């Protein structure tokens, strides 16, 4: 799959140990991905999608 970039990431916190994807997308071999969406009025949704290897 393709991990979309975090644009305009100029100064990541060195104390925060995250695998940022700055400015350009990365290809990754993923088994699962999660999408979170937040809307007005308390509308929230999370979707987890998994790969079928069979």
Backbone as a ProteinNet text record, in pm:
[ID]
protein_1_A
[PRIMARY]
XXXXXXXXXXXXXXXXXXXXXXXXXXXXXXXXXXXXXXXXXXXXXXXXXXXXXX
[TERTIARY]
81.7	0	86.1	20.6	88.4	45.8	143	117	128.8	20.7	28.5	119.5	179.3	275.9	210.5	287.7	253.9	325.1	248.5	312.2	341.8	437.2	478.9	528.3	586.4	645.9	790.1	810.2	942.2	1022.3	955.5	1026	960.2	978.8	920.9	989.8	914.9	967.5	1062.1	1188.1	1282.3	1245.6	1164.1	1120.2	1006.3	943.1	829	879.3	880.9	938.1	832.2	796.9	700.6	769.6	715.9	767.5	692.4	736.8	672.6	696.6	606.4	621.8	624.8	740	742.9	752.3	660.1	664	650.7	684.5	664.4	604.3	518.7	452.3	553.8	519.2	604.8	523.3	586.3	523.7	557.3	455.8	473.8	396.2	449	376.7	292.4	163.9	75.7	-24.6	-58.4	-165.6	-296.8	-289.2	-408.4	-385.3	-494	-487.6	-613.1	-604.1	-716.7	-736.6	-862.7	-899.8	-994.1	-959.8	-1045.6	-1100.8	-1230.2	-1293.9	-1374.5	-1362.2	-1430.5	-1507.5	-1635.7	-1719.1	-1782.8	-1859.6	-1928.4	-2041.7	-2072.2	-2184.7	-2159.3	-2033.7	-2003.9	-2008.8	-2011.9	-2011	-1868.2	-1847.3	-1714.3	-1723.8	-1616.5	-1615.4	-1471.8	-1454.3	-1325.5	-1348.9	-1261.8	-1273.5	-1139	-1138.8	-1017.3	-1032.4	-934.1	-937.7	-818.7	-843	-736.6	-719.2	-598.3	-565.4	-599.6	-654.6	-686.9	-574.8	-493.2	-378.4	-410.3	-535.3	-567	-577.4
-117.5	0	124	235.6	364.7	444.3	494.2	579.6	723.7	802.9	941.9	1024.2	1128.8	1206.5	1304.2	1342.7	1454.6	1575.7	1662.9	1777.8	1887	1970.1	2084.1	2042.2	1924.9	1881	1930.4	2043.7	2106.7	2076.6	2072.2	2057.4	1950.8	1822	1719.5	1720.2	1689	1686.1	1567	1588.7	1477.1	1382.6	1428.9	1344.6	1251.4	1278.4	1198.6	1094.9	969.3	861.9	802.3	877.4	829.8	812.7	722.7	702.1	797.2	923	1022.7	988.7	1034.1	1020.6	1163.3	1231.4	1372.7	1395.7	1474.2	1536.7	1445.2	1318.5	1228.9	1097.9	1039.1	913.5	799.5	696.1	577.4	452.7	358.4	227.9	139	63.3	-22	-150.7	-261.1	-387.5	-393.3	-362	-350.8	-464.8	-511.6	-609.1	-539.9	-428.1	-354.4	-205.2	-132.8	12.8	63.7	182.4	241.3	383.8	420.1	554.7	610.5	724.6	793.4	918.6	942	1061.6	1128.4	1259.4	1336	1448.5	1461.3	1563.9	1653.2	1747.9	1842.1	1772.9	1819.6	1767.6	1632.3	1593.6	1466.4	1346	1367.5	1256.2	1203.1	1078.3	1016.8	878.9	836.7	706.3	655.6	526.4	459.9	335.5	313.6	199.5	128.2	-1.8	-82.7	-180.4	-180.3	-265.7	-359.8	-489.4	-588.4	-657.6	-705.4	-774.8	-922.2	-982.1	-1124.5	-1196.6	-1272.3	-1339.9	-1479.3	-1521.6	-1658.4	-1670.9
0	0	0	-9.6	-11.8	110.3	185.7	301.2	254.4	264.8	219.3	310	255.1	332.7	429.5	530	617	559.2	492.8	428	530.5	498.1	580.6	718.7	729.7	856.4	858.8	924.1	924.6	1050.6	1165.5	1292.8	1379.2	1348.9	1435.9	1572.5	1674.9	1811.6	1826.6	1860.6	1874.8	1989.1	2084.7	2196.1	2155.7	2042.5	1996.1	1895.9	1935.7	1854.6	1762	1657.7	1558.9	1424.6	1343.6	1208.4	1115.4	1111.3	1026	880	795.4	650.4	595.5	606	568.7	418.7	367	234.3	113.3	119.9	5.9	54.9	-26.8	8.8	16.1	92.9	104.1	71.7	4.7	-17.6	100.9	147.5	264.1	243.4	292.7	291	418.2	405.7	522.1	525.2	645.8	663.1	695.8	767	808.5	792	771.8	776.3	845.6	903.7	974.5	926.4	903.9	863.6	969	1026.1	1122.4	1056	1072.4	1017.6	1128.3	1137.3	1241.3	1174.1	1208.5	1147.2	1251.1	1203.3	1290.9	1364.7	1483	1559.7	1622	1638.7	1703.2	1611.3	1481.5	1386.3	1374.4	1413.3	1411.3	1348	1282.4	1218.4	1213	1238.4	1219.4	1136.1	1040.3	950.6	948.3	979.6	974.8	859.5	770.1	651.4	659	636.1	640.6	506.9	483.8	359.4	374.4	270.1	267.6	193.6	266	205.7	152.9	161.9	118	-32.2
[MASK]
++++++++++++++++++++++++++++++++++++++++++++++++++++++

